[in-house]
Amino acid sequence: MNDPVAVRDQVFNRIDESRYISRDLSWIQFNYRVLDQAKHINRSIFDRLKFLAITASNLDEFCTIRLGSLYNYLDFGKERFDYSGLREEPFRKLLLNAIRNFVQDQHEYFIYKLKPLFKDNGFMICPYEELSEEHTRLANDYFHHTIFPMLTPMAFDTYHTFPVLKNNRLLFGVVTKVTGDSQNQNRVSFIQVPSNIPRFFELRGEDVFRFVPIEEIIRHNVQQLFRNVEVQSINLFRINRNGDFTLDESDDIESNFLEDLKQKLKSRRSGRVVRMEVHGQVDPWMMRLLKIQWDIDDNNIFSIPTKSLLDLGSLTQIISHTEFKGRRAQHPGPIRPLNYPDEENQELFEILKERDILLHHPYNSMEPVLELLERAADDPYVLSIKITIYRVSRDSRVTRALLRAAENGKHVAVLFEVKARFDEENNMREAQRLQKAGCFVIYGVSSLKTHTKLMLIVRKEPDEKVYRYVHLSSGNYNESTSRLYTDIGLLTTKEIYANDVSEFFNVITGHSYPTTYRNLITSPRDMRNQLCNLVRREAENARQGLPSGIVIKINSLQDKEFIDELYSASQAGVPIRLVVRGMCCLRPGRQGLSENIQVISIVGEYLEHSRIYYFHNEGDPKVYIGSADAMVRSFDRRIESLFMLDEAILKKQAMNILRFNLKDNVNTYIMQEDGTYTLKQLNDEPPFNVHKEFYTVSKEMVKDIQLF
């Protein structure tokens, strides 16, 4: 079939017929929802630019990992069927076209809607040509004294091999001819724009603060790098390389594993090119050369308008500039957790002996968790600390406390996941610091990625009684992101949790197999099976005419087996409400398949990161919280945990989180059957912004909560 229209129609018919939504196409829909945040005119220009910058960094990661993963199949001749039903090559073209449409929308909005607002807000992104004589002199001086010494032209010709150009960096391709060359041949040299100097040269004026893109200063002075040759063209571009890799299982954890990881991190910098962005028109001769060199075609090449910026992620320099401090949205201070005692200055160790504390970040501070860990590090009665770490902040209080605990002679065991994507180098550095201080450090578990978030503190009290203080959470031990991500965690001393967590640590640090957990569901052991059983129980209740219902809040929904169980439950009459922030492969509202399933996504000021699974269970709800999404990787390739809440007041608090999410009408997008999303309408209702309402939660609100 050679008719392009017929081929296109066949592709879209196959997509429409599938029971599932493509994971990658669903992710692009998610990035559109993030882009939509930049369109909120009630936000400051700096907050709008923040969301635009997030879409750019999101897309870089998507191309590096997801598009890179697709090329692993293409380059090695492996068969792959997307959830849409398409094979590798048709899906490659479809996906790259979807990315192209997004990039076009992204840059058009920047050019026509956001840039015109800059001057009235006290700044401009100023082209080199529009600089005054004095400002031009300052920019050129900056080039001569700072930029010029850092630049290294890398020639490619018959005498020089093709250079390794770095991922996600601004690059120049300068095409030249040597004067007097009898063969009159083009030559090309590449220049990597330094990444360790600011993207913009800053000029403070009386009326407006000017930001001059560094690439424009280089472009207008590049001749100084190519003396006695004729510059034919100066081309600005940027590339995304394949950064997807799978770690092989290694028995020699201390040496082979870490060396393997280091080598794979290096390969990320030189992986195959999957996307190339070019700024404006580029030299066709150079373009042909690069297509051959990188084995790419026109589908991989994205032309960025000259009125826009290459790499919108670099706008963070303007967004966070001290000149505009206070112009971004200010968040309220955290409130006290609902079941926290009213008495001030009560010892946290004593509080947790009396009651469990459910924390909902960022509305509740992460301070109780940090305080517990820091006190444990210095407390003479604390015997040991065990913790799993996936991501930590720079200059982490968590790492400092663990180091201090080890120095104080306590037994400290840390499962430090050095495979946390794009945090590998920071995590490896922090893990090695802990190991040198005397901590028992585990660098992950074989080929699995440890994503669970658990902490166990063992304390022998003055009366010789031993207490185990436990923290279980959906969020990382990262004090920075805890102010921006919504997460949920439990602090407890209950034996039912302590026994499960102790058993879990013994399994992951040794070679034992767990006995039956009481309140934990873990992967890769049996999480998929147990969650599917919980769904089946609701379906059976519905078939017998008993009350039923499922509400799930997660980041991503992709596992086919779990989706199929939700479809079956829907057909049995179970009302199902899903709050899925990111990509969702389930197709809601399809006749005969999923009429009883509704899917919403909440995207707003905070990044939704908590995972909550609610099952009606004939009026005695089962509520699980933890680190796991409903994804193949979470069920099969990660160490994850979900923990069941057993106390009524804590269940109600978690159910209220779900209730508020379902009630939101400001940040909510409703998923359609075809995988697109529409913003929820107010319909004469008062606005209910979940990211504000949680600051007003009271005990009265959650006392009599019902979801169905």
N, C-alpha and C positions, 0 to 999 in steps of 0.2 A: 504494500500500500504506500504510494508515493505522494498522494494528495495531502499537503500539510494540514488543511482544515479537517480532513477525515481522521488523520492521525491524532490531532489535538482533541477532536470529539471522542475518539476511542479512549484516550488517556483519561479524560474527565468522566466518561461513563464508568470506567473501571474504578475510579476513585469514589464516585457516588455509590456504587454497588457494594463497596467494602463495608463490613460490620465495624470497622475500626478507622480511626482518624490517624493519619500519618504523624508520627512523633515529631519529625523535623518541621513539617508544615504547621503543626500545632504550636511549636516553639516560636515560629515567626509570628503567629497570631499573638502570642504572649508579648513579644517585643513591640508589636503595634500598641498593645495596651500600655506599655511603659512610655512609648512615644506620645500617647494620648495625654500623659501627665504633663508633658511640656506644653500642651495646648491650653492648660487651665489659666485663663486670664486673671484669675484672682490670686495667683501666685506671683512672687517677685520674679523679675527677669533672671535672677541668679538661680532660683529654684527651678525655673523652667529649663535653663541651660544645664542644670545638674541632671535632670531626667534625660535630656538629649544626649549628654555625655555618657550616661549609663547605657542607652541603646547602642551607642558605638562600641563601648567595651564589651557589652553582651554579644554583639555581632562578631567581634574579633574572636571571642572565646568559642562561639558557635562554629565559625568557619574552621578554626584551629582543631576543634575536637570532633564535632558532628560531621562537617563536610570532609574533614580529614579521615574520619572513620569510613565514610563511603568510598573514598579513594583507596583505602586499604583493600577493599573488595575489587575495585576496578583495576588497580595496578598489579594485583596478584592473581587475577582471573578467578576470584571466588564468587560463587552465586549468592545473590542477596535479593530477597523480596521485601520491599517496604510494606508497612501495614496498609498502604493504599493499594497494594496488589501489583505495583510496578517493579520491573527489573532494574538493574543498576543504572544502565545508560539512560533510559527514558526518565528515570527518577532524577538523575544528575541534572539533566536539562531543566526539568520542572523545578527542582529546588533552586538552582542558580537563577532561574527567571524570577522566582518568588523573592529571592534575596535582592535581585536587581530592582524590583518594584518597590521593596521596602527602602532601599538606599535612595532611590529617586524621591520618595515621599519625605524621607528624613532630611535631605539636603534642600529640597524646595521649601520646606517649612522653616529651616534655618535662614535661608536667603530672604524669603518674602515676608515672614511673620516675626521673626525674632531679631534679625539684624537692624531693621528700622527702629527698634526700641532702644538700641544701645546708647545713642547719644543723649537721649533724655534721662538716662540712668547713670550718666557721668563717665562713660567709657566708649571707646571705639576700637574695633580691629582695623587697623589703618594700613592700607596698601603702601608699599615703599614709594610709589610714584606720587602719592598725595602728601608726603612729608614736606615740611618747610625746609628751607636751606639749612637752618641750624640743626633741625632734627635729623636731616640726611647726614650731616657731618657727624653727629653723635652715633648714628647707626653704623656708619662706615668705620668710625674709630673702634666701635665694639667688634666689628668684623676683624679688623687688623690685629687688635690686641688680644682678643679672646677666642674668636671662632677660627680664624685662619690657621693658627698653629695646631689646631685639633683635626683639621681636615686632611684626609689621605686619599687622593685619586687612585683608583684601582683599575688599571688598564686591562682590557681583554682583547688580545690579538693573537697572531701566530706564535708570539714569544711568551705570552702570559696566559695562564689557565683562568678559567672563569671563576671569579671570586665568590665566596659564600656570603651572600647578602642577608642581613639579619631580619628576623621575623618582626613585624609590627613596627618597623622603623621607617622614618622618612628617608627616601633614597633619591639621588639624582643620577640620571644617565646622560652624560655629556658626549654628544657625537661631534667628532672633530675631523679635520683634514690637515695633513702636514703640508705647509707651503713648499711648493717645488716638487712634491711627490709625483713622479712620472706616471704612477699607476692610478693616481687620483682616487684612492680608496678611502672609504669611511672607516673611522675607528671609534670605539666607544670606551669611556672610562666611567666608573661608578664611584659615587661619593656618598657615604653614609653620614647623615646629619647626626651630630653628637646627641646622645640621649641624656647626658649628665649636665646639661645646661638648660635653662628654661626655654619652653617652646616659643615664648613671645619676648621680644625686647621691649622694655617698659619705658615710656616717656611721660613724665608727669607735666601736665599743662595747667594753665590757670582755669580753663573752661572745661577740659575733659582729659581723662586718663587714656593715653594711646598705647595699644598693644600692637606691635609690629611682628608679624610672623617671621621667625628666624629664617625660614626657607626663602623668603623674599629677599632678605639681606644677602644671603648666600648667592641667590640667582643673579643679583645685580653686581656682585663682585667676583663671580666665578672665573672670569677671564684671567684673574691674577694667578690662578692655578694652572692655566694653560697658555703659557707665554710662547710666542713664535709659532702658534698653530691657529688655524681658522676654526672657530667654534660654529658648527652647523646648527645645532639645536641643544637646548637645555630642557630636560624632561624630568618632572617630579612624579614619583610613584611610590607605592607601598605594597607589601605583600603579606599574605597570611600563609603560613606553612602548616603542613599536617603535624599536629602535636599529639595525636592519639596513639597510645601504645599500651600494651598489656604486659604486666610484669610476669615473668616466668617463675614458677615455684622453685625455691632454692633451699637446700638443707643447711647450707652454711650461712646462717643469718648475719653473722658479724662481718664477714668479708665479702663473699660473693654477692649477697643480696644488695648491700649498699653500693658496691662497685657497679653492679648491673644497673641500679637506679641512676647513678651518676652518669653512666654512659647513655642511658635513654634520655636523660635531661639534655645532654649535649646533642643528641640526635633531634630533639625537638627544635633546636636552633637551625638545623640544616635539613629538616624534613622537606618533602616535595611541596612545591607551591600549589595551593588550591584556589587562591583568589589574588588578583592583582588590581589595585586601584590606581588609576592614572589621573593626574590633575590636568584637565583641559585636553587639548590636542597633543598628541605625542608623535615623535618621528617614526614614520612607517618602517623605515629600515631597521631601527632599533627594536621596534615591536616584533617584527618578523624574527629577528635574532632571539629575542627572549621567549617567544612562543616555542621555537625549536628547542632551546636550551632547557626549558622547564616543562615541555610536553603539555602545554595548555592551548586552549583555543579561545575564540571570541566569547564563549559562554563564561569563561573565567575572568574576563576583563571588564572592569567597571569604570566608566568615565565619570569623574567628579567635576561639577561645574567650577570654573575658575573663580566665580563669585563666592564659592563656599570654601571650606577648609578640608584638607586631607587630614583625616584623623580628628573627628569631633570630640573624641575622648580627652584630647589635650586642653579642652576648655576648662578643665579643673583648675588651671593656674589662675584664670579670671574669677571663677566661682568662689574660690577659697582665699582670694587676695585680701590682705589686711586693710586695704583701702575701702573695701566694702563690707567690713566686719559688721555684723548686726543686721545686714540687709536680707539674710536668709531667714526662713521660717524658724521660730524659736519654739522648742517643745516644752510642755509643762514639766515641772519636777515630778519625780515618781511618787506614787501614793503607797501607803502602808498595805501589805498583804492583808486580805480579809480576815484570816484567822491568826494574825499576829497579835500578841498581847498588847494592851494599851499602856502598860507600865513602861516607863523609860529606863534605860540602862540595865535591863535584865540580861543576865549572862546567857548567850546564845546556846551554849551547851545545856543549860538548865531548861531553856524554853523547849528545846527539841525533845527533852525527856517527857514533857507534858503533852505535846501536840505535834502534829505534822503541819508543815507550812507549804502551801502551794504558791509558787511564784509565777507571775505572768509578766514577762518582760516585753517592752521597756516600761510598762505602766508601773510595775514593781521593779525596784532596783536590783541589780545583781549583787549588791553589797553584802547581803547575808551569806551568800556562797563564798565570796572572797574573804569576808571576815572569818567565817568558819575555818577556811583553809589556812589563813594567816595565823589565827590563834592556835590552830593545831600544830603549826610549824614550831611554835615557841613553848607550847604547853608541856610541862614536865610529865604529865600523866598520859599523853598521847604516845602510843607504841608504834603505830604504822599508818601510812597513807597509801592508798592505791587509787589510781585515776587513769582514765582513757582520755587522750588529747588528740583532737582532729585538726583544729586550727587555734592558734593563740595570737594575741595582738603583739605588735612590736613593743619591746620593753614591758613584757607581760608580768603582772603582779602574780599570776599563777605560777609561772616559772620561778620567779624570785622566792615565793613561799616554799616551793618544793626544794629549791637549793638550800634554803635556810633549814628546812626540816632535816635534810640529809646531814648538814653540818652539825646539827644538834643531836645526831646519833640515832634518829628515828629510821625505821625501815621504810623506804620509799620505793614503790613499784609504779612505773609509768609505762603504759602502752602508748607509744608516740607514733601516730600514723604518718609515716614519712611519704605516703603516696597521696596525701590530700592534694588534689589537683591545683597547680600553680602556687602552692605553699610548700612544695617539697623541700626547697633549699632552706627556707627559714625553719621549717620543722626539723630538718636534719641537724642544722646548726644548734638549735635549742636542745634537741635530744642528746647530742654529744656533750653539751655543757652539763646536763644533768648526770650523764653517765660518769663524767670525770669527777663530779662532786660526790660520787658514791651511790647514786640511785641505781636501782635495778631497772634497766630500760629495755623494752621490747620494741623492736622496729617493725611493728606490724606482724601479722600472722600469715605466713606463707604467701599465697597469691591472693588472699582475701584482703579487702580494705576494711579497716576498723572504723566504723562510722558512729557507733554507739557512744553515748555520753554518760559516764558513770563515775562516781567517786565514793570511796569507802574509807572512813577514819575510825581506827580502833583506839579506844581510850579506857585505861584502867583507872577508875575513880579512886579517891582517897579511901573509900570504904571497901576497896578491893574488888568491887563489882565492875565487870567489863561491859561497856556500851559500844555499839557500832553505829556511827553516824553516817547516813547514806544520802547521797544526792543523785537523782535520776532526772534526765532532762532531754529536751528536743534540741537544745542549743549548744553551741560550742563554749568552751571555757575561754571566752574572749570578751574582755570588758568593754572593748570598743564597739563591736557589733551588737552587744547586748542593749545598747542605747538606740539601735536602728532597726533591729530585727525583732519581730514578735515571736517569743518562745515561751515554753512552759516547762516548769521543773518542780520537783518535789524534794523537800528536806524532811527526813524522818529518822527515827531510831527504832521503828517497829521491827521485830524479829523476822516477820514474814518477808519483808524487803531485804533485810540484812542477810538472811540466809541465802536468798536467791542471788544477791549481788556477790557475796563471798564465793558461792559456787561458780558463778560466772567468771570471776577473776581466776579461780583455780583452773578452770577449763582453758582460758586463753593464755595463761602464763605457763601452763604445764602440758601434760599429755593425757589428762583425765577426760572422761566423758561425763556429762552432767546427769544427775538424777532428775526427776521431774521437778520443774520449777513450779512454785505456787502462784506467783503473780507476774512472772516474766514470760514473754513470748520472744524467742530469739531466732535469728537467721545466721547462717544458712541452714540451721537445724530443721525448724518446722514452722516458720512464721507464715508462709503462704498457706500451708495446710490448715493451720489453726484459724487464720482469718477467713478462709473459705468456709470452714465449718461453722463459724459464727454467722456468716451470711446465709448458709444453708438452713440454719436453725430458724432464722427470721422468715425464710421462705416457707418452711414447714408450718410455722405458726400461722402465717397468712393463709395457707391452704386449708388449715383447720378452723379458719374463722376467728382466730385469736388476734389481739392487737400486735402490731409489728412496726418496725421502722428502723432505718439506718441513716446516720449522719456521719460523714467522714470529712475531715479537714486535713489536706496534705498539700505538698508542693507539686507532686507529679503523679499521674496515673497512667501506667503503661503496660503492666503485666496482663497478658491475654487471659490466663486462667482465672485470675481474680475478676477481670472485666466480665468474662463469661458467667461467673457466678452471680455478679450483680445483674446481668441481663436476665438470668433465670429467676432471680428474686423479684425483679420488676414484673416479669410475666406471671409470677405467683400472686402479685398484688401488693408487694411490699413498697411503701413509699420510701424513696431514697433521695436524699439531699447531699450533694457533693460540693465541697468548697475546695477547688483545685486552683492554686495560684498560677502555676505555670502550664506545662503542656499536659493535655488530656487526650488519650487515645480512645476513650469511650465515646460512643455516639449517642447523645441523649435524645429522648423524645421521638424515636423512630417507631412507627406503627408496627405492632407485633413483636417488637424487640425490647424497647426501653421507654414505653410511654410514661412509666412511673418514676423515671429518673430525671432529676433536674440538676444541672451543673452551673455553678457560678464561679467567678474568679474575682478576688479582691486585690486590686493593685492601687496603691496610694502612697502616703507619706512614709509609712514603714513597710519593710519587706516582710511579708507573711512567711513564717518559717516553722510554726508549731504544727505538730501532727497529732490529731485526736480522732479516735475511732469510737463511735457510739453505736451500741446495739440495744434496741428496746427491751428485749428479753422478758416479754409479758409484764412490763411494769417494774422489773427489778434490773435497771440498766447495767450493762457491762460497758465500762469506759476505759479505754487504753490510751496511753500517752507515750511518746517516745521519739526515736530518731528516724524511723523508717517510713519511706514513701512506698506506694504500691507499684514497684518497678522490678523488672527482672534482676537488675543489679543489686537492689536492696534485698531480694529474697534469696539470690543464688551466689552472689559474688562479694557480699559485704557481711561483716559482723555487725548486726543491728539488734536493737532490743525495743520492745514495747512493754510497758508495765501497767498493770490494772490498778485502778484506784479502788480501794476497798472501804473507804470511809464516806458516809453519805454526804457530808458537807463539802468534801473535796470533789465528789462526783458532780454535785450541783454547780460548783464553781466552773468545772470544765464544761458542763452542759450549757452554762450561761455564756461561755465563750462562743460556743457553736450558735446559740440563739442570737447573740449580737451580730455574728457574722451573717446569718441568714436574714437579719433585719436591716442590715446596712443598705442604704439607697444613694450613697454618695460615691463610693469606691467600687461598686459592684458591676461586673460585666456578666451578662447572661449568655451562656454557650448555646448556639443553635445546632440543629441536627447536622448541618454541613461543616461544622467545625469553626465557623466564624463566631464573633461575639458582638453583642450590642450592649451599650451602657444602660443600666437600669434607670427607668424614669421615676421621678418623684410622684407624679399623679396626685397633686394637691396634698401630699403628705408632708409633714415637717421633715427636714433633713435629719438623717441619722447616720453620722459619720463614725464608724466603728473605731477609728484611730483617735477620736476625741472622747467618745462615750465611755471607754474603759477607764478613763481617769475619774469617772463619777460612780463607779460600781460600789454598791453597799451590800451589807449582809441581807437586808430586807429584799433586795432585788432577786437574790438567788434562792430564797427560802422555799418557795413553792414552784420551782421551775419545772416545766414539762415541755418536751420537744414535740410530742405527738399526743 
